[in-house]
Amino acid sequence: MQHSFAPRPVILTGDRTTSPLHLGHYVGSLKNRVALQSTYQQFLLLADAQALTDNAHDPAKVSRNILEIATDYLAVGIDPDLTTICLQSHLPALADLTLLYMNFVTVARLERNPTIKDDIQARGFGRDIPAGFLCYPVAQAADITAFKATVVPVGEDQAPLIEQTNEIVRRINRQAGIDVLREARALIPRVGRLPGVDGKAKMSKSQGNTIPLSATEDQISDAVRRMFTDPLHIRASDPGRVEGNVVFTYLDAFDDDHATVAELKARYVRGGLGDSVVKKRLEDVLQAVVAPIRARRTALARDPSHVLDVVRCGTERARAVTDATLRDVRDALGLFALH
Amino acid sequence: MQHSFAPRPVILTGDRTTSPLHLGHYVGSLKNRVALQSTYQQFLLLADAQALTDNAHDPAKVSRNILEIATDYLAVGIDPDLTTICLQSHLPALADLTLLYMNFVTVARLERNPTIKDDIQARGFGRDIPAGFLCYPVAQAADITAFKATVVPVGEDQAPLIEQTNEIVRRINRQAGIDVLREARALIPRVGRLPGVDGKAKMSKSQGNTIPLSATEDQISDAVRRMFTDPLHIRASDPGRVEGNVVFTYLDAFDDDHATVAELKARYVRGGLGDSVVKKRLEDVLQAVVAPIRARRTALARDPSHVLDVVRCGTERARAVTDATLRDVRDALGLFALH
């Protein structure tokens, strides 16, 4: 039988460059990306332009975190030979496609997007929504289609963004009369969103409830010590609750020995297992996860021009891909080409 | 006294590429542009991207008219050595600046823009406003600022667009902490909007009430013959009305012999002057205006690669200017630069 040279399917993912990545990102996306990079043609977008849609008042933060996150990527095992790491603001075709697609989406449709509605509420924008923020789902459609991605890993709450992208794809294809763009499907991760160490649903650096990928041993110890468990579980002999107990949530996410975790849970529920024992186990697991990442981060910090080179090369490669898509879309729509 | 080498002020103007230009454009803007090109550094933008914001269903029309309008420019006497003729869709910095500025403008502010409100009503968009259309004032701010234009000729009804631009300029400068962008002022033309030959306020090719710059002698004769005068002025001896009488409006706009026009008006109002006499005079004037334009158009049509070259060179020159502004703005805001 002949070997098949079918191209690997394209996957697009990435992060808004607003803060360094933490263990929530590791378990929710980074680990998957490392696993996916050999079977997919993977693009990792440093989404600095999108980050500005609700951080226009703090461009320095958005800029500062670009190389931080690129370093995080390399530290967790993203291989720049397998994955293209690229910088959104430096891919002009993305802006061109966004403006083009904006002519095929109504304001009313954008305002109906459930993800945007939630986001607007969470950010307290009220009536003062920046136009860029309202339109970011269109920019996201530009990102996805520019790379011709057919698989997009997103949280469950972001599925409407993929639906919006596919609506645009269908409108462009209908206008062009040919299928110049392909629809994408959402890849919802198996592991849900990790809570903060304080038990709050949202992890954020500003709340101080995250464990960054650069965390020192002491920071990890400290975070685990402060971790929210079961406030009614006072003595080791008391029966305890596992649901909402952050230590167990983290063990579920990071401890590969599922049988032992199940056993610990049973003992904890029955009573007779102290928080300190469970926390000790979690601390060991987390130290083991973070140690090699921190080591690679330290090595990378010694050679910042290497990280810069990775982003530069990746962005050049991505520029060729996205420029080609812009040309394809413009040609398909019968738009004028000067060259 | 030393010669002053102060740079000429920058003026930005242009046209949406939706139909070939006509005598309304000639008297309302083109004539001015020819006059201004020696005292200003003038950029003429072929606004194909903006044309798409309400013509996404007909990209072919938008594309077809790009070189038509460029030909009109050259035919009326725009000198590509003095004026830079450039193509909006091929200046990627404009899209980048638009998306950047969209983070500094709220949706509510865009919806309050009186020009946009009128436009939305005129186009019958209702609630189905394309996002690109709502945001076109931001794209226009990107155009104006990208060229560092300080003078923008606009119709009286478009003054709010300049106000919107200057609001963005102030917000960017405030965020940057330095005056990286300059405010622009509207240059309202002395001559108001020319009515259609049928007397309707709006001239449009689709209404068949325009005289295109490529009009043949017969088309001009025919248009003047059909021209709306005073429906109650039946016999030459009847007193006639000059207000709303298109023939006199056109004479005011095109006949340089103002004394004779004033005299004709007085005789018409008194009675004793037939429409045919006034129309004959207007026809002679219009034939004299259009003849050299048509001749140059015919010559240019024989060498379409020349027009293409003009647009190509102008766009390259404009690309350098607009790319530099994008870099300046990004630097001033402290945004990351990869190179």
Interface residues (C-beta under 8 A of the other chain):
Chain A: D48 A49 L52 T53 D54 A56 H57 P59 A60 V62 S63 I66 L87 S89 H90 P92 A93 A95 D96 T98 L99 L100 M102 N103 F104 V105 T106 V107 A108 L110 R127 D128 I129 P130 A131 G132 F133 L134 C135 V138 A139 Q175 L308 V311 R312 T315 R330 L333 G334 L335 F336 L338 H339
Chain B: D48 A49 L52 T53 D54 A56 H57 P59 A60 V62 S63 I66 L87 S89 H90 P92 A93 A95 D96 T98 L99 L100 M102 N103 F104 V105 T106 V107 A108 L110 R127 D128 I129 P130 A131 G132 F133 L134 C135 V138 A139 Q175 L308 V311 R312 T315 R330 L333 G334 L335 F336 L338 H339
